[in-house]
Amino acid sequence: MYSLSIPFCAAALTVFLFTASRFFSDSRHLHVDEGDSVSGASGSAPVSQQSPILKEIKEKHRELLPYYTESTKETFLKVQWKERGDGDSDSLTNHGLARTKVKDILDVEESAGTGMIGCVQLRYFKNVDFLGSGYTKAVLKAVSPEGLPVALKSVNDRGTDMKRCLEDFGDVEGCYELVSYKLIKEIMLLQRLQHPNIIKLQGHCQGRDWGSGVTAALELGSPLQMIQLLQSPWEERFRICLSLVRLLHYLSISPLGSVALLDFQPRQFVVVSGELKLTDLDDASTEERSCRTDSDCTLTFPHRNFTFPCAAGGICEGLNEKTNLYNAYRYFFTYLLPHRAPPTLQHLIDNIMNSTGELRSGINETLEGFEEILQMYKSGRYLNNLPPSLLRGYTLVKGKRPVDSVDYRCWPSYNHQGCVLSVHSAREAAHICSSHPQCTSFSVSSQRTWTGRYLASFRSGFRDLIPDVKSALYVKKVCGSEAVA
């Protein structure tokens, strides 16, 4: 990542200049202009060429209507669009009307919130770094004067969507307006859909000096790294899957109805403090598919097809929910859920894998299955068959901890240089140590995981012990005698 400063020089015109230039002032602070005027772009097309793009913008306005609150819907309905053809002398006026309407919609929502970041606050954000970009949006990281880190999303000037628009219409200002609608849709969805596993909207702004200049300030998360996650302990992988199931349950009964994630990919999610959160909603849909026959209610995936009944009302009821659930199965559950799970929980996991892989169950039953596994795991009920005599094979040394210990590696471990696993109790740790031929001792720390379980360190030997009132060391007995006196 790069840290940017102002004024810009030619060497600083990197791939993210097109976005960052909207946000910076001469004092190295973020700057967003609040001017209400709509300046004409030097690259704008003649009036006669602007009608087609204005029709596209008009259609985008209509597509956003289902996501409005009652207050913003009223604002929408008050705006009367003028039907016109090519060469209409009122094209520029209507172009300004489009921008004013979007401004009003966002302003109504912004004024309804308290403590939200707006254009004024964004002026003073600093320490801006480039995070990434896609077809439509670019993302920057910035820090508020109070030290709050946020992710800033804006239109990607050099993205595929902008390039295609300019090729089709040749209207710089109009293309900013048109391409901004995915980001505006995302802002509106984040205002309506609020859940612990959806990224939090911290605020937004619409500057007017650079096209539409829409900016969304979001809670900052870390990109989901599937390869790294595959190497993490099962408990952390289960947490990701549980977060996803809780999210999908909410989306199935959201205030907007059942919501389908049409671009369901791991890259649409981030991790915040170990929790999975949805961060891209611009491809979400609240419409269930209409149908005449059952064949119209077919879900097609690369290796499977599913056909469901067409309801009496001519709607494929539940198709959004099932689409989300099967995508969760093929992108997340398959890779993260079964591997290295506690053996006594495996039958419950197999039930979830089979039911979601065949779409025999809905999201309600899937969530119930996950919550059952969580409760068994947290309570230690899955350990009921472990013999109580396991700890008899170990000598307990209180108030001491090993130094110069010889650690061995196990997978998956919380410490990649050793063997650190979560356990419900010392009895479970003794069971694990007994199953590792190289293990001669273990210690249980006071550190807890997100489920409340303890972290235990397993070792193959040590040279000496030192006092530590917080430590409890278990040393394997040798031939019926005690290894440590």
N, C-alpha and C positions, 0 to 999 in steps of 0.2 A: 504494500500500500504506500501511497504517496501523500505527503502533507502539502497542501497548497497554500500559497500566500499571494497577496495583492500588493502592488499592481502586477498583472500578468506580463510575461515577456514571451518572445517567440518560442523559446525553448520549453516553456511551460504549456504549450498548446498540445497537450496529450489527448488520449482518447476520451477523457472525461471532461475536457474543457467546455464542450458544448453544453453540458449540464451544469457544471460548477459555476460557470460565468454568470448564471442567474442569481447566484446566492451570495456572492462575495462583495464586500465593500473595501475601501482603501485601507482600513484598519485591521485587515486579516479576519474580519468578522463576516458572517453570512449576511447577505443583503437581498431582500425581496422588495421590489417596488410595489407600492400600494396605489399608484396612480390609476384613475378611473378611465383615462383616455385610451382609445384604441388607435395606436399609431399604424399607419399604412406601411406594409412591408415593401422594401425596395424591389423584392422579387415577386410581388403579387402579380397575378395574371390580370389581363384586361377584364372589365366588367362582364363582357359577353361570355367569358370563359368561367365565370364564378358560379353561375346558376347550378351546374351539376353537383359541385361540392356542397353547396348550400342545401340541396335536396338530401344529400348523404347526412349532413349535420342534423337536419330536421328529423330524419328517420332515427338517428341516434338518440335524440331527445325523447322520442316516443318509446324507445326500448328501455329507457331509464325509468319510465313512469311506474312500473310495479315496485320499485325500490324506494319511492318517496314516502316520507311520513305525510300525515294529513296536511301539515303546514306547508311543506314543500310542494305537495301535489296541488294545493290551492294556488301557489305561485305559478306553477306550470300552466294551469288552466286559464289564468288571467292573461297569459301572453297569446295574442292572436297572430298566427302566422299568415303571411300574405302569399297566396299562390301566384307564381309568376313564371314566365318563360325566359329563355336566353335573351339577353340584351335589355332586360328590365333595368331602368335607370335607378331603381331603388335597391339594387343588389347590395351595395356597400352598407346602406342603412340596415338591411336585414341581417347582414353579417354582424354589425354591431349589436343588433337585437339578440342574436344568438349568444354572443358573449355576455351581454347583460343578464340574460335569463339564467345562464349557468352561474354567474356571479351571485345572483339573488338566491338561487337554490342553495349554494354552499354557504352564503352568509346567514341564511335562516338557520341552517343546521349548526353553524359555528356559534351563533349567538345563544342557542339553546343550551350549550354546554358551559361548564364552569371550569376554570383552570386549564383550558385547552390552549395549545400553542397556536398562535396566529402569525400573520405577516409581521407585526411589530416585534414579536419575540424572536422570530427567525433572523432578524437583522443582527442579533448579538450572539448567534451560535458560532462556534469556532472549531479548530482542530478537525477540519473536514478531510476525509479520506474517501477514495473511490472504492466501492465494494463490488460492483458488478453491473451488468447491463444485459438486456434481452431485446426481443423484437420491438417492444413498445416502450419499456421503461428503463431508466438508469437509476442506480441506488447509490447514495452516498452515506457515509457515517459522519455525524456531527455531535458536538457536545454543547449543552446549554450553559449559560453562565453559572447555573446552580450545580453543574456537574452531571446532569442527566444525559446519557448517551442515547441517541435516536438514529433511526434509519430514515433518510429522506428519499422519497420516490418522486421522480418527475419524468416528463416525456424524454425519450431517447432520440435526440435530433438525428443521430446517424443510424438509428435502428431500421430494421426491415420495413416496419409499418410506415415510417416517415418517408423512406425512399420510394416505396410503391405509390404512396399518395402523391408525392411530387411528380413522379413519372406520369401518373394518371391525370392530374389536375394542374400542375405547375403553379400552385397557389401556396406560398409559404405560410402566410397567416391562417388561411383556411385549413391547411394540413395540421398545423398546431392544434387548431380547434377540434378537428375530426379525431386525430390520434389521441387527444386528451381524454376522450370519452371512456376508454378502458380504465384510466386512473380515477376519473370522476365516479364511475360505477363502483370501483373498489372502495372509494371513500364512503359512498352511500351505503354499501353493504356492511362495512365495518361499523358504521353508525347504528345499523339496525341489528346486526348479529354480534352479540357480545357473550363471550364464553371463555373460560380459562384456557382453552386450547385454540383460541383464535387470537392472532396478534392484536395488541391494543393500539387503537388509533389515538395518538397523543395530540393531534391537531392537524390543520391544513391551511393552505394559503393559495390565493390566486393573484399573482402579480400580473400586470398588464403591459409591461414594456417588452416582453419576449413572447410573442404569440399568446397562447392561453396561459402559460406560466403556472399551471396547477402543480402544487407541491403537497405531498402527504407526509406527515411526520409520524413515524410508527415506532413502537417498542422495538428495541434492538435485540436481535437473536443471532445465533451462530448457525451457519449453513449445516444442513443435515448431511453428515459424512457416513454413508452406508458402509464403506469398507472399514472405517474405524469402529462403527457400531457393531459390525459383525465380530470384532475382536474383543468386545466389551463383555462383562459378566452378564449372565442370563437375566438377573434382576433388573439391570438397566435396559436391556432389550425388551423385557416384558413391560417396563414402564412406558416405553415409546408406543408399543402396541395398545396398551390400555388407554393412553392419552388419545390415540387415534379413534378408538372405539367410542370413548366418551364424546369426542367431537362429532362423530358421525351420528350418534344418537341424538345429539342436539340439533344437527342439521335436518334430521328427519321430522322434527317437530318445531322448527324455528318459527319466529313471528312472521316470516315471509312464506311459510309453508315448507314443503320438502325441498331441500336444496341439493342439486347434483353438482359435483365438481367435475366439469367436463375435461379439464386438463389435469388429471390426477397423476402426479409424478412426485417422487421424493423431493425434487427441487422446489416444489411449491410450499415446503415446510421448513421451519427453522426450529432450533432448540433453545429454550430459555430456562436456565436453572434446572436442566434435566428433563423438562417437560416439552413435548412436541407441540408446536403451534402452527396453524395454517397462516401463511403470510401473503399468498396471492389468491385473490377472489375474483379477478376480472373475468374469468371464464366460468364462473358459477352460473347456474340456471335454476330458476324457481318453477319452470314449466314442466309438467308431466306430459309425456308423449300422448297425442291423440291416436285413436285407433278405430278400425271397423271390424277387423278380425284379429284372432290371436296372433297371427303371423306378423301383424304390425307391432306386437309387443315382444320382439326378439332382441335380446342383447347379444351383440357380436364382439367377441374378444379374439385375440390371435389364435388361441388353441381350443376355445370352447364357445358354444352358442347356447343360450337359454331362451326359451319361449314361455311367456306367462299369459294368463287369460286377459282378454279385453273386457274391462268392466262395462256394466250396463250403460254408464254415462258416456261411453266412447273415449275413456281415458285408461291408459296403462298404469293403473294405480300401483304405487310402491316401486315403480321402475327406477326413480332417482335413488331411493334408498338401496336397492339391490345393486345398482351400478357402483355406488360408493363402496359397498361392502365387498363386492368381488374384487375391486381394485385394491382395497386394503389387503385382501388375501394374497393377491398375486405380487404386490409390490412390497408388502411389509411382513405379513404373517409367515409366509413361506420361508423367508430368509431369517427372521428374527425370533420366532416363537418356539419352535420345537427343540432346537439344538442346545444341548447341555442343560436342559431343564431338569429339576429334581425328579428322579425316576418315579416317585410316588405321586407326582402331579401329572405324569405323562398321559394317563388315560383321559384326564379332563382336557388337556391340550389337544389330544387326538380328536376328541369330540368336536372341539371348535374348528380345527382344521378341516375335518370332514364336512361339517355342516356348512361352513362358509365356502369351501371349495366347490360344493355342489349346490350352493344357494338354497339349501333346505330350510334354513332358519333366517329370521330377520335380524335387524339390529338390536331389538329388545332382548331376544334370547341370547345373542352373542354377548351383549353387555352383562347379562346375568352370569354367563359362564366365566367371563373375565373377573367379575367381582367375587365369585366363589373361589377362584384360584387365588386371588389377592388375599382374601380372608384366611384361607388355609395356610398360605405362605407366611403371613404376618403372625398368626397365632401359633404356628408350629404344629398344628394338628396333623400335618402330613408326616410327622416324625413319630407318630404313636407306636409304630412297630419297632422302633429302635430299642434294644435291650438296655435297661437302666444300669447294667453292670459295665457299660463301656468305659466309664471314668475310673473304674477300679484298676485298670491297667496303666494309670498315669499317677505320678506324684505331683501334688499341688505345691508350688513354691510361691508363697504370698510375699508381696513387698519387694520383689527383686525382678530384674529384667536382664536378659542376656546382652552382652557386648561382643563385638567381633563374631557375630553369628554367621553361620554358613547357610545362606538361603538358597533354596532351589526354586526353579520356575515352574509354575503350573498355568494351565489355560482353562478358562479365561480368568485373569487375576486383576484386582484393582491396582496392583503395582506390577508393572511389566518386568521389573528387575527381581521380583520374588514371587511368593505365593501368598496372596492376601485375598480371602474370600469372605463373604457375608455368611453369618450363622445365626440361628435362633438362640442357641445356648451352647455352653461348653460341651454338652453331650453330643450335639451335632458336630462340633469341631473335633471331638475325639473320634467320631465315626469317620470323618474325612481323613484325619491323620492316619488312622488304622488302614485306610484304603490306599494310602500313598507309601510305597515301600521305602522311600528315602526320608520320610518324615520321622523325626525323633522327638520333637517337642512342638508346642504351639502356645500362643498367648492370645487372650481375648481382650481387646481394647474397649474403652468406653465410647469410642466413636461409633455413630449410628448411620445407617443408610436411610434412604427416603421411606422405607417400610418400617423403620424402627429396629432393624436387626443390627447385630454387632459385627464388627470387622475382626477377623482372626488372622494372625500371621503364623505360617507353618515353616518350620526350619528342619534342616538335616543335621544340625549340630551347632555348638557354641563353645567358646573358650573360657569365658568368665561371666560372673553375675555381679551386678551393681545394685544398690538399693534404689527402689522406686515404689513409693507407697501406693501408687495407682495401678501397679502391674500385678497380674496373676499369671504365672507360668505353669504349664502342664508338661511334665517330662515323662516320656514313655519308660516304663519299667523294663528292665532287662533280666530275663530268666527268673522272674519272680522276685528279684531284688530291686531296690530303689536306685536309680541312676544318679540322683542328687540327694544328698543328705540334708 
